[in-house]
Amino acid sequence: MPTALLQWGNCRRPFGLGRRARASTAANIDKVLQVFGTFGILAGLLFIALGVAIGWLLGGPDVQTKRVMSLGTGQRNIAAALVVASQSFDDPKVVVMVIVVAIVGLIILMPLSRALAKS
């Protein structure tokens, strides 16, 4: 492996954002718990459901394409959302909400993907 790639690899680890998200969530666990009792989780559910529905509707005539588009649209780019949330906002609640929506999305989309695979 070229030396330049090794040096770059030391600076940017592929799972660095995940570690940062876990550390941010652990450091702000009180804010994660405050999400319960608000409409934040409901907003996340609606956001994901709307994404799945839009992906299905715009997926074209083929059922296989509809399945892929619905799952891809429902599962948003979490890494990009975390970068924007952490760089653009000073309030840690924004990053926590992005992580909560990501977890809710995984809880919804994993069983949905199995159901779509069986049908």
C-alpha positions as CSV (number, residue, x, y, z in Angstrom):
1,M,0.0,0.0,0.0
2,P,1.4,3.4,-0.9
3,T,2.7,5.5,2.0
4,A,0.4,8.4,1.2
5,L,-2.7,6.1,1.7
6,L,-1.3,4.9,5.0
7,Q,-0.7,8.4,6.2
8,W,-4.2,9.5,5.1
9,G,-5.7,6.4,6.8
10,N,-4.1,7.5,10.1
11,C,-5.8,10.8,9.8
12,R,-9.3,9.7,8.7
13,R,-10.5,6.4,10.1
14,P,-13.5,4.9,8.2
15,F,-15.5,4.5,11.4
16,G,-14.5,7.8,13.0
17,L,-17.9,9.3,12.5
18,G,-19.6,6.3,14.2
19,R,-17.4,6.7,17.2
20,R,-18.1,10.4,17.4
21,A,-21.8,9.7,17.2
22,R,-21.6,7.2,20.0
23,A,-19.5,9.4,22.1
24,S,-21.8,12.4,21.5
25,T,-24.8,10.2,22.4
26,A,-23.2,8.9,25.6
27,A,-22.1,12.4,26.6
28,N,-25.6,13.7,26.1
29,I,-27.6,10.7,27.4
30,D,-29.8,13.1,29.4
31,K,-30.8,14.8,26.1
32,V,-31.5,11.4,24.5
33,L,-33.8,10.5,27.3
34,Q,-35.5,13.9,27.0
35,V,-36.5,13.0,23.4
36,F,-39.0,10.6,24.9
37,G,-42.1,12.4,25.8
38,T,-41.7,14.9,22.9
39,F,-42.9,14.5,19.4
40,G,-39.4,13.9,18.2
41,I,-39.8,10.2,17.7
42,L,-43.2,10.6,16.1
43,A,-41.6,13.2,13.7
44,G,-38.8,10.6,12.9
45,L,-41.4,7.9,12.3
46,L,-43.4,10.2,9.9
47,F,-40.2,11.3,8.1
48,I,-39.2,7.7,7.5
49,A,-42.7,6.5,6.5
50,L,-42.9,9.4,4.1
51,G,-39.5,8.6,2.6
52,V,-40.6,4.9,2.1
53,A,-43.9,6.0,0.5
54,I,-42.2,8.5,-1.9
55,G,-39.6,5.9,-2.8
56,W,-42.3,3.3,-3.6
57,L,-44.4,5.8,-5.6
58,L,-41.5,7.0,-7.7
59,G,-39.8,3.6,-8.0
60,G,-41.3,3.0,-11.5
61,P,-43.3,0.1,-12.7
62,D,-41.0,-2.7,-11.6
63,V,-41.7,-4.1,-8.1
64,Q,-38.0,-4.9,-7.5
65,T,-37.1,-1.3,-8.2
66,K,-39.9,0.0,-6.0
67,R,-38.5,-2.1,-3.1
68,V,-35.0,-0.8,-3.5
69,M,-36.2,2.8,-3.9
70,S,-38.5,2.7,-0.9
71,L,-35.8,1.3,1.4
72,G,-33.1,3.7,0.0
73,T,-35.4,6.7,0.4
74,G,-36.5,5.7,3.8
75,Q,-32.9,5.2,5.0
76,R,-31.4,8.6,4.7
77,N,-27.7,9.4,4.6
78,I,-27.0,9.4,8.3
79,A,-23.4,10.2,8.0
80,A,-24.1,13.4,6.0
81,A,-26.8,14.4,8.4
82,L,-24.4,14.0,11.3
83,V,-21.8,16.1,9.6
84,V,-24.2,18.9,8.9
85,A,-25.7,18.7,12.4
86,S,-22.4,18.7,14.2
87,Q,-20.8,21.4,12.0
88,S,-23.8,23.8,11.6
89,F,-25.4,23.7,15.1
90,D,-24.0,24.4,18.5
91,D,-26.9,22.7,20.3
92,P,-26.1,19.0,21.0
93,K,-29.8,18.2,20.8
94,V,-29.6,18.5,17.1
95,V,-27.0,15.7,16.8
96,V,-28.9,13.6,19.4
97,M,-32.1,14.0,17.3
98,V,-30.3,12.9,14.1
99,I,-29.0,9.8,16.0
100,V,-32.5,9.0,17.4
101,V,-34.1,9.2,14.0
102,A,-31.3,7.0,12.6
103,I,-32.0,4.4,15.3
104,V,-35.8,4.6,14.8
105,G,-35.1,4.2,11.0
106,L,-33.1,1.0,11.6
107,I,-35.8,-0.4,13.9
108,I,-38.4,0.2,11.2
109,L,-36.5,-0.6,8.0
110,M,-34.8,-3.8,9.0
111,P,-38.0,-5.7,9.5
112,L,-39.5,-4.0,6.4
113,S,-36.5,-5.1,4.3
114,R,-37.1,-8.7,5.4
115,A,-40.8,-8.5,4.6
116,L,-40.1,-7.0,1.2
117,A,-37.5,-9.7,0.5
118,K,-39.9,-12.5,1.3
119,S,-42.7,-11.1,-0.9
